[in-house]
Amino acid sequence: MERDFNDLQNNFGFQNNLDSNDIYKDPMFNPIAQYEQAYTYYKYLCMQMDYKIKCKEYEKMCSGNSANKST
């Protein structure tokens, strides 16, 4: 006896009206949201590194000026 695929879905409790885009409404499974979050995090880390580099350069510049003034 052959069974219809729809009958099989109904027997195992699958819903016939599932939208294939329902999974992307959750940000955990949305690749675009994950990409945006990773990009924002990377940009934030780069801004932190730039700030630390500029602080080091400023410290070197100020220490060089104070050494020249004291001599």
MARPAMI-293663 format. One record per atom (N, C-alpha, C, O): atom name; x, y, z. Coordinates in steps of 0.02 Angstrom, whole numbers, plus 50000, padded with zeros to 5 digits. Example, Ala and Ser with C-alpha at 12.3 -4.5 7.8 and 13.67 -1.06 7.14 Angstrom:
BEGIN
SITE  atome      x      y      z
SITE      N  50660  49716  50390
SITE     CA  50615  49775  50390
SITE      C  50660  49835  50390
SITE      O  50712  49834  50423
SITE      N  50642  49888  50354
SITE     CA  50684  49947  50357
SITE      C  50645  50002  50394
SITE      O  50670  50057  50402
% end
This chain:
BEGIN
SITE  atome      x      y      z
SITE      N  50042  49941  50000
SITE     CA  50000  50000  50000
SITE      C  50044  50062  50000
SITE      O  50087  50071  50044
SITE      N  50034  50105  49951
SITE     CA  50073  50166  49946
SITE      C  50042  50220  49990
SITE      O  49981  50224  49999
SITE      N  50087  50261  50017
SITE     CA  50063  50318  50057
SITE      C  50081  50382  50022
SITE      O  50132  50388  49988
SITE      N  50039  50429  50032
SITE     CA  50051  50495  50004
SITE      C  50099  50533  50050
SITE      O  50098  50522  50111
SITE      N  50140  50577  50023
SITE     CA  50188  50616  50063
SITE      C  50151  50660  50113
SITE      O  50174  50668  50170
SITE      N  50096  50690  50093
SITE     CA  50056  50732  50139
SITE      C  50030  50691  50197
SITE      O  50027  50715  50254
SITE      N  50010  50629  50184
SITE     CA  49987  50585  50237
SITE      C  50044  50571  50286
SITE      O  50034  50570  50347
SITE      N  50103  50560  50260
SITE     CA  50162  50549  50302
SITE      C  50178  50609  50345
SITE      O  50194  50602  50404
SITE      N  50172  50668  50316
SITE     CA  50184  50730  50355
SITE      C  50133  50736  50411
SITE      O  50151  50754  50467
SITE      N  50071  50722  50397
SITE     CA  50019  50728  50448
SITE      C  50028  50677  50503
SITE      O  50016  50691  50562
SITE      N  50050  50617  50485
SITE     CA  50060  50564  50535
SITE      C  50117  50582  50584
SITE      O  50112  50566  50643
SITE      N  50168  50612  50559
SITE     CA  50225  50628  50602
SITE      C  50223  50699  50631
SITE      O  50270  50720  50664
SITE      N  50169  50734  50619
SITE     CA  50159  50799  50651
SITE      C  50193  50857  50617
SITE      O  50201  50910  50648
SITE      N  50213  50850  50554
SITE     CA  50242  50907  50519
SITE      C  50187  50955  50499
SITE      O  50131  50935  50483
SITE      N  50203  51019  50501
SITE     CA  50153  51068  50482
SITE      C  50160  51081  50407
SITE      O  50215  51088  50381
SITE      N  50104  51086  50374
SITE     CA  50104  51098  50302
SITE      C  50115  51171  50285
SITE      O  50134  51187  50229
SITE      N  50102  51216  50332
SITE     CA  50104  51287  50316
SITE      C  50169  51321  50341
SITE      O  50169  51381  50353
SITE      N  50222  51283  50348
SITE     CA  50286  51314  50369
SITE      C  50314  51356  50313
SITE      O  50317  51334  50255
SITE      N  50334  51415  50329
SITE     CA  50368  51458  50281
SITE      C  50442  51445  50286
SITE      O  50469  51439  50341
SITE      N  50475  51440  50230
SITE     CA  50547  51426  50231
SITE      C  50587  51484  50261
SITE      O  50645  51475  50280
SITE      N  50559  51544  50264
SITE     CA  50594  51602  50292
SITE      C  50581  51611  50366
SITE      O  50608  51657  50396
SITE      N  50541  51568  50397
SITE     CA  50527  51575  50469
SITE      C  50590  51568  50511
SITE      O  50596  51600  50563
SITE      N  50636  51526  50489
SITE     CA  50697  51515  50528
SITE      C  50740  51578  50530
SITE      O  50776  51588  50578
SITE      N  50736  51621  50479
SITE     CA  50778  51680  50476
SITE      C  50750  51738  50518
SITE      O  50784  51789  50524
SITE      N  50691  51730  50546
SITE     CA  50664  51783  50590
SITE      C  50701  51784  50656
SITE      O  50705  51836  50689
SITE      N  50729  51728  50677
SITE     CA  50769  51724  50738
SITE      C  50839  51748  50721
SITE      O  50871  51720  50676
SITE      N  50865  51799  50756
SITE     CA  50932  51825  50740
SITE      C  50987  51774  50747
SITE      O  51041  51781  50717
SITE      N  50976  51722  50787
SITE     CA  51027  51671  50796
SITE      C  51042  51634  50731
SITE      O  51098  51613  50720
SITE      N  50991  51626  50689
SITE     CA  50999  51589  50626
SITE      C  50999  51633  50565
SITE      O  51001  51608  50509
SITE      N  50998  51699  50575
SITE     CA  50997  51744  50518
SITE      C  51069  51762  50499
SITE      O  51103  51796  50538
SITE      N  51092  51741  50441
SITE     CA  51162  51754  50422
SITE      C  51177  51828  50414
SITE      O  51233  51850  50426
SITE      N  51128  51867  50393
SITE     CA  51139  51939  50384
SITE      C  51150  51972  50452
SITE      O  51194  52014  50460
SITE      N  51110  51953  50501
SITE     CA  51118  51982  50568
SITE      C  51184  51961  50599
SITE      O  51216  52000  50633
SITE      N  51205  51899  50587
SITE     CA  51269  51877  50613
SITE      C  51326  51915  50580
SITE      O  51374  51933  50613
SITE      N  51321  51927  50515
SITE     CA  51373  51964  50480
SITE      C  51377  52035  50507
SITE      O  51432  52061  50518
SITE      N  51320  52068  50517
SITE     CA  51319  52137  50542
SITE      C  51348  52140  50613
SITE      O  51385  52187  50629
SITE      N  51333  52090  50654
SITE     CA  51359  52089  50722
SITE      C  51435  52079  50721
SITE      O  51471  52112  50758
SITE      N  51459  52034  50679
SITE     CA  51531  52022  50675
SITE      C  51567  52083  50648
SITE      O  51621  52100  50671
SITE      N  51538  52117  50598
SITE     CA  51568  52177  50570
SITE      C  51572  52232  50622
SITE      O  51623  52267  50627
SITE      N  51519  52241  50661
SITE     CA  51518  52293  50712
SITE      C  51570  52278  50766
SITE      O  51605  52324  50788
SITE      N  51576  52215  50786
SITE     CA  51625  52196  50836
SITE      C  51696  52207  50810
SITE      O  51739  52233  50846
SITE      N  51709  52188  50747
SITE     CA  51775  52198  50717
SITE      C  51792  52272  50712
SITE      O  51848  52292  50726
SITE      N  51743  52313  50692
SITE     CA  51753  52385  50688
SITE      C  51769  52414  50756
SITE      O  51813  52457  50762
SITE      N  51734  52391  50807
SITE     CA  51746  52415  50875
SITE      C  51817  52396  50898
SITE      O  51851  52438  50928
SITE      N  51839  52335  50884
SITE     CA  51907  52315  50902
SITE      C  51959  52356  50866
SITE      O  52010  52374  50895
SITE      N  51947  52370  50803
SITE     CA  51994  52411  50764
SITE      C  51998  52482  50792
SITE      O  52052  52511  50796
SITE      N  51941  52509  50813
SITE     CA  51941  52576  50843
SITE      C  51980  52576  50908
SITE      O  52016  52623  50923
SITE      N  51974  52523  50948
SITE     CA  52012  52518  51010
SITE      C  52087  52515  50996
SITE      O  52126  52548  51029
SITE      N  52106  52475  50946
SITE     CA  52178  52470  50930
SITE      C  52205  52536  50904
SITE      O  52260  52556  50922
SITE      N  52167  52570  50863
SITE     CA  52189  52636  50838
SITE      C  52198  52685  50895
SITE      O  52246  52724  50897
SITE      N  52152  52683  50943
SITE     CA  52156  52728  51001
SITE      C  52218  52712  51042
SITE      O  52253  52758  51063
SITE      N  52232  52649  51054
SITE     CA  52291  52630  51093
SITE      C  52356  52650  51056
SITE      O  52403  52673  51088
SITE      N  52358  52642  50991
SITE     CA  52417  52661  50952
SITE      C  52427  52736  50956
SITE      O  52483  52760  50964
SITE      N  52373  52774  50949
SITE     CA  52379  52847  50952
SITE      C  52400  52870  51021
SITE      O  52437  52918  51028
SITE      N  52376  52836  51074
SITE     CA  52398  52853  51142
SITE      C  52472  52841  51151
SITE      O  52507  52881  51181
SITE      N  52496  52785  51125
SITE     CA  52569  52770  51129
SITE      C  52609  52821  51091
SITE      O  52660  52844  51115
SITE      N  52586  52840  51031
SITE     CA  52622  52891  50992
SITE      C  52622  52958  51029
SITE      O  52672  52993  51029
SITE      N  52567  52975  51061
SITE     CA  52562  53038  51098
SITE      C  52609  53036  51158
SITE      O  52642  53086  51174
SITE      N  52612  52979  51193
SITE     CA  52658  52972  51250
SITE      C  52730  52980  51227
SITE      O  52770  53014  51261
SITE      N  52748  52950  51171
SITE     CA  52816  52956  51145
SITE      C  52831  53028  51126
SITE      O  52886  53054  51140
SITE      N  52783  53060  51095
SITE     CA  52792  53129  51074
SITE      C  52800  53175  51135
SITE      O  52843  53219  51135
SITE      N  52760  53165  51185
SITE     CA  52764  53206  51246
SITE      C  52827  53192  51285
SITE      O  52857  53238  51313
SITE      N  52849  53130  51289
SITE     CA  52910  53114  51326
SITE      C  52971  53142  51289
SITE      O  53020  53161  51321
SITE      N  52968  53144  51224
SITE     CA  53023  53173  51185
SITE      C  53027  53248  51195
SITE      O  53082  53276  51198
SITE      N  52970  53281  51199
SITE     CA  52969  53354  51210
SITE      C  52994  53372  51280
SITE      O  53030  53421  51288
SITE      N  52975  53333  51330
SITE     CA  52996  53348  51398
SITE      C  53070  53335  51407
SITE      O  53102  53370  51447
SITE      N  53099  53287  51371
SITE     CA  53171  53274  51375
SITE      C  53209  53331  51343
SITE      O  53263  53349  51366
SITE      N  53183  53359  51289
SITE     CA  53216  53415  51255
SITE      C  53214  53478  51298
SITE      O  53261  53518  51297
SITE      N  53159  53489  51333
SITE     CA  53151  53550  51374
SITE      C  53196  53548  51435
SITE      O  53219  53600  51457
SITE      N  53207  53489  51463
SITE     CA  53247  53484  51525
SITE      C  53321  53493  51512
SITE      O  53358  53509  51558
SITE      N  53346  53483  51451
SITE     CA  53418  53490  51437
SITE      C  53436  53559  51416
SITE      O  53495  53573  51403
% end
